[in-house]
Amino acid sequence: MMDDYGEEEPTLAELSSVAVASGFVTTIVLGPLVGVGVAVTAACVAISNTKAGQVTRQAGSKIVGTKDQITEYERKHQVVERSRMGVIHGCEFMAKKLRSCSGSKDDIVLI
């Protein structure tokens, strides 16, 4: 279905992306109540047949594209798994070092 600007209607992914992104950023900056309000407002603007709605839908499309790129990068390079294993190995290293300390303050080096 086409709107007044000759474009297709926004997809659910575009609407939810723009709502979540705007709500998330606003929640971090201004708090949860304002974040929810901004998310709802962004979704309402995205479904309107105005220039603002068109811009908001385009932003949603870019967010969806970025999400797909990040997902593909994660699939190829396993960033989350590597980070998780790095934290685990770091904790195991520190636990081993702390267990081997004789209890003297001189044995622990603070960085």
GROMACS elastic network, one bead per residue, 0.5 to 0.9 nm:
[ bonds ]
;  ai    aj funct       b0    kb
    1     7     6  0.82149   500
    1     8     6  0.57163   500
    1     9     6  0.60375   500
    2     5     6  0.76327   500
    2     6     6  0.55384   500
    2     7     6  0.53637   500
    2     9     6  0.60064   500
    3     6     6  0.55557   500
    3     7     6  0.58578   500
    3     8     6  0.64523   500
    3     9     6  0.63898   500
    3    49     6  0.65353   500
    4     7     6  0.75973   500
    4    49     6  0.62654   500
    4    50     6  0.82778   500
    5     8     6  0.87060   500
    5    49     6  0.74214   500
    5    50     6  0.82334   500
    5    51     6  0.84414   500
    5    54     6  0.79787   500
    7    10     6  0.86117   500
    7    54     6  0.86242   500
    8    11     6  0.85417   500
    9    47     6  0.78811   500
    9    57     6  0.89486   500
   10    13     6  0.81110   500
   10    14     6  0.61488   500
   10    15     6  0.66066   500
   10    46     6  0.75184   500
   10    47     6  0.69617   500
   10    57     6  0.63111   500
   10    60     6  0.86976   500
   10    61     6  0.87779   500
   11    14     6  0.52347   500
   11    15     6  0.63717   500
   11    16     6  0.86240   500
   11    57     6  0.86962   500
   11    61     6  0.88191   500
   12    15     6  0.51350   500
   12    16     6  0.59637   500
   12    17     6  0.82821   500
   13    16     6  0.52642   500
   13    17     6  0.58225   500
   13    18     6  0.85425   500
   13    60     6  0.75610   500
   13    61     6  0.80250   500
   13    64     6  0.68105   500
   14    17     6  0.51377   500
   14    18     6  0.62401   500
   14    19     6  0.85548   500
   14    46     6  0.85336   500
   14    56     6  0.87789   500
   14    57     6  0.62201   500
   14    58     6  0.80408   500
   14    59     6  0.79062   500
   14    61     6  0.53739   500
   14    62     6  0.84263   500
   14    63     6  0.75814   500
   14    64     6  0.65062   500
   15    18     6  0.54862   500
   15    19     6  0.61803   500
   15    20     6  0.85719   500
   15    42     6  0.81993   500
   15    43     6  0.57196   500
   15    44     6  0.87913   500
   15    46     6  0.64379   500
   15    47     6  0.77652   500
   15    56     6  0.84944   500
   15    57     6  0.69510   500
   15    60     6  0.62653   500
   15    61     6  0.87407   500
   16    19     6  0.50506   500
   16    20     6  0.58832   500
   16    21     6  0.83383   500
   16    39     6  0.88712   500
   16    43     6  0.71926   500
   16    60     6  0.77783   500
   17    20     6  0.52366   500
   17    21     6  0.59194   500
   17    22     6  0.84002   500
   17    59     6  0.85749   500
   17    60     6  0.54106   500
   17    61     6  0.80423   500
   17    63     6  0.62157   500
   17    64     6  0.65258   500
   18    21     6  0.51980   500
   18    22     6  0.59801   500
   18    23     6  0.82551   500
   18    39     6  0.76543   500
   18    42     6  0.66291   500
   18    43     6  0.69245   500
   18    46     6  0.80429   500
   18    56     6  0.70324   500
   18    57     6  0.75482   500
   18    59     6  0.66607   500
   18    61     6  0.84260   500
   18    63     6  0.71754   500
   18    64     6  0.88727   500
   19    22     6  0.54192   500
   19    23     6  0.58793   500
   19    24     6  0.83508   500
   19    36     6  0.88459   500
   19    38     6  0.76593   500
   19    40     6  0.65007   500
   19    41     6  0.78863   500
   19    42     6  0.54261   500
   19    43     6  0.53259   500
   19    44     6  0.89637   500
   19    46     6  0.87861   500
   19    60     6  0.83428   500
   20    23     6  0.50630   500
   20    24     6  0.57953   500
   20    25     6  0.85081   500
   20    39     6  0.61790   500
   20    42     6  0.89667   500
   21    24     6  0.51759   500
   21    25     6  0.62492   500
   21    26     6  0.85329   500
   21    39     6  0.77804   500
   21    60     6  0.87295   500
   21    63     6  0.80889   500
   22    25     6  0.53997   500
   22    26     6  0.60940   500
   22    27     6  0.84559   500
   22    35     6  0.74660   500
   22    38     6  0.65528   500
   22    39     6  0.56631   500
   22    42     6  0.70889   500
   23    26     6  0.51727   500
   23    27     6  0.58979   500
   23    28     6  0.86125   500
   23    32     6  0.82900   500
   23    34     6  0.80417   500
   23    36     6  0.57436   500
   23    37     6  0.75833   500
   23    38     6  0.56147   500
   23    40     6  0.80268   500
   23    42     6  0.83463   500
   24    27     6  0.51172   500
   24    28     6  0.63456   500
   24    29     6  0.87489   500
   24    32     6  0.85865   500
   24    35     6  0.64798   500
   24    36     6  0.84838   500
   24    39     6  0.80047   500
   25    28     6  0.52809   500
   25    29     6  0.63245   500
   25    30     6  0.84714   500
   25    35     6  0.74490   500
   26    29     6  0.50732   500
   26    30     6  0.55226   500
   26    31     6  0.67549   500
   26    32     6  0.77563   500
   26    34     6  0.67844   500
   26    36     6  0.83265   500
   26    38     6  0.70975   500
   26    39     6  0.84183   500
   27    30     6  0.53857   500
   27    33     6  0.74382   500
   27    34     6  0.65636   500
   27    36     6  0.75010   500
   27    38     6  0.88667   500
   28    31     6  0.59319   500
   28    32     6  0.76791   500
   28    35     6  0.79388   500
   29    35     6  0.85641   500
   30    33     6  0.82858   500
   30    34     6  0.63415   500
   30    35     6  0.70431   500
   31    34     6  0.58052   500
   31    35     6  0.61197   500
   31    36     6  0.88977   500
   32    36     6  0.61741   500
   32    37     6  0.86279   500
   33    36     6  0.53702   500
   33    37     6  0.64381   500
   33    38     6  0.87919   500
   34    37     6  0.50565   500
   34    38     6  0.61515   500
   34    39     6  0.85941   500
   35    38     6  0.51510   500
   35    39     6  0.61188   500
   35    40     6  0.86650   500
   36    39     6  0.50958   500
   36    40     6  0.62473   500
   36    41     6  0.85586   500
   37    40     6  0.52783   500
   37    41     6  0.61225   500
   37    42     6  0.85934   500
   38    42     6  0.60004   500
   38    43     6  0.85828   500
   39    42     6  0.51436   500
   39    43     6  0.63069   500
   39    44     6  0.86914   500
   40    43     6  0.51840   500
   40    44     6  0.62325   500
   40    45     6  0.86749   500
   41    44     6  0.50501   500
   41    45     6  0.61237   500
   41    46     6  0.85302   500
   42    45     6  0.51100   500
   42    46     6  0.60771   500
   42    47     6  0.88484   500
   42    53     6  0.86763   500
   42    56     6  0.73607   500
   43    46     6  0.50494   500
   43    47     6  0.65669   500
   43    48     6  0.89577   500
   43    53     6  0.89826   500
   43    56     6  0.84764   500
   44    47     6  0.54761   500
   44    48     6  0.65883   500
   44    53     6  0.82928   500
   45    48     6  0.52123   500
   45    49     6  0.84017   500
   45    50     6  0.80440   500
   45    52     6  0.66764   500
   45    54     6  0.86649   500
   45    56     6  0.70165   500
   45    57     6  0.87403   500
   46    49     6  0.81571   500
   46    50     6  0.86591   500
   46    52     6  0.74593   500
   46    54     6  0.68306   500
   46    55     6  0.79287   500
   46    56     6  0.52180   500
   46    57     6  0.54303   500
   46    60     6  0.85212   500
   47    50     6  0.87013   500
   47    53     6  0.61518   500
   47    54     6  0.85045   500
   47    56     6  0.87801   500
   47    57     6  0.79652   500
   48    51     6  0.85386   500
   48    52     6  0.79034   500
   48    53     6  0.51468   500
   48    54     6  0.79753   500
   49    52     6  0.81698   500
   49    53     6  0.59680   500
   49    54     6  0.71982   500
   50    54     6  0.63082   500
   50    55     6  0.87185   500
   51    55     6  0.62578   500
   51    56     6  0.85533   500
   52    55     6  0.51251   500
   52    56     6  0.60622   500
   52    57     6  0.85619   500
   53    56     6  0.50046   500
   53    57     6  0.60790   500
   53    58     6  0.85526   500
   54    57     6  0.51561   500
   54    58     6  0.62309   500
   54    59     6  0.86758   500
   55    58     6  0.50685   500
   55    59     6  0.62389   500
   55    60     6  0.86628   500
   56    59     6  0.50280   500
   56    60     6  0.62486   500
   56    61     6  0.87130   500
   57    61     6  0.62410   500
   57    62     6  0.87214   500
   58    62     6  0.63410   500
   58    63     6  0.86801   500
   59    62     6  0.51077   500
   59    63     6  0.62262   500
   59    64     6  0.86855   500
   60    63     6  0.50373   500
   60    64     6  0.62068   500
   60    65     6  0.86233   500
   61    64     6  0.51439   500
   61    65     6  0.62255   500
   61    66     6  0.86401   500
   62    65     6  0.50142   500
   62    66     6  0.60931   500
   62    67     6  0.85426   500
   63    66     6  0.50557   500
   63    67     6  0.60998   500
   63    68     6  0.86182   500
   64    67     6  0.50853   500
   64    68     6  0.62864   500
   64    69     6  0.87604   500
   65    68     6  0.51298   500
   65    69     6  0.63238   500
   65    70     6  0.87264   500
   66    69     6  0.50421   500
   66    70     6  0.61611   500
   66    71     6  0.85209   500
   67    70     6  0.51260   500
   67    71     6  0.60753   500
   67    72     6  0.85920   500
   68    71     6  0.50753   500
   68    72     6  0.61826   500
   68    73     6  0.86278   500
   69    72     6  0.51284   500
   69    73     6  0.61496   500
   69    74     6  0.85900   500
   70    73     6  0.50374   500
   70    74     6  0.60910   500
   70    75     6  0.85291   500
   71    74     6  0.51197   500
   71    75     6  0.61467   500
   71    76     6  0.87182   500
   72    75     6  0.50171   500
   72    76     6  0.62698   500
   72    77     6  0.86260   500
   73    76     6  0.52027   500
   73    77     6  0.59847   500
   73    78     6  0.77562   500
   73    79     6  0.82169   500
   74    77     6  0.52687   500
   74    79     6  0.56509   500
   74    80     6  0.72504   500
   75    78     6  0.56368   500
   75    79     6  0.82746   500
   76    79     6  0.85749   500
   77    80     6  0.87082   500
   77    81     6  0.89995   500
   77    82     6  0.85244   500
   78    81     6  0.54344   500
   78    82     6  0.61776   500
   78    83     6  0.85961   500
   79    82     6  0.51997   500
   79    83     6  0.60382   500
   79    84     6  0.84896   500
   80    83     6  0.51434   500
   80    84     6  0.60574   500
   80    85     6  0.86180   500
   81    84     6  0.50197   500
   81    85     6  0.61578   500
   81    86     6  0.85567   500
   82    85     6  0.51490   500
   82    86     6  0.61231   500
   82    87     6  0.87091   500
   83    86     6  0.50224   500
   83    87     6  0.62972   500
   83    88     6  0.86614   500
   84    87     6  0.52758   500
   84    88     6  0.62876   500
   84    89     6  0.87238   500
   85    89     6  0.60647   500
   85    90     6  0.84287   500
   86    89     6  0.51840   500
   86    90     6  0.60310   500
   86    91     6  0.85747   500
   87    90     6  0.50412   500
   87    91     6  0.61376   500
   87    92     6  0.85760   500
   88    91     6  0.51902   500
   88    92     6  0.61697   500
   88    93     6  0.85896   500
   89    92     6  0.50426   500
   89    93     6  0.60608   500
   89    94     6  0.86094   500
   90    93     6  0.50736   500
   90    94     6  0.62226   500
   90    95     6  0.85800   500
   91    94     6  0.51146   500
   91    95     6  0.60308   500
   91    96     6  0.85166   500
   92    95     6  0.50595   500
   92    96     6  0.61083   500
   92    97     6  0.85939   500
   93    96     6  0.51810   500
   93    97     6  0.62261   500
   93    98     6  0.86438   500
   94    97     6  0.50366   500
   94    98     6  0.60445   500
   94    99     6  0.85121   500
   95    98     6  0.51177   500
   95    99     6  0.60811   500
   95   100     6  0.86199   500
   96    99     6  0.51613   500
   96   100     6  0.62770   500
   96   101     6  0.88942   500
   97   100     6  0.52143   500
   97   101     6  0.65172   500
   97   108     6  0.86872   500
   98   101     6  0.53152   500
   98   102     6  0.87413   500
   98   103     6  0.88358   500
   98   108     6  0.78648   500
   99   102     6  0.80959   500
  100   103     6  0.87537   500
  101   104     6  0.71222   500
  101   105     6  0.89390   500
  101   107     6  0.59906   500
  101   108     6  0.73027   500
  102   105     6  0.88296   500
  102   107     6  0.71745   500
  103   106     6  0.85454   500
  103   107     6  0.73091   500
  103   108     6  0.86127   500
  104   107     6  0.55641   500
  104   108     6  0.75468   500
  105   108     6  0.57363   500
  105   109     6  0.84059   500
  106   109     6  0.72412   500
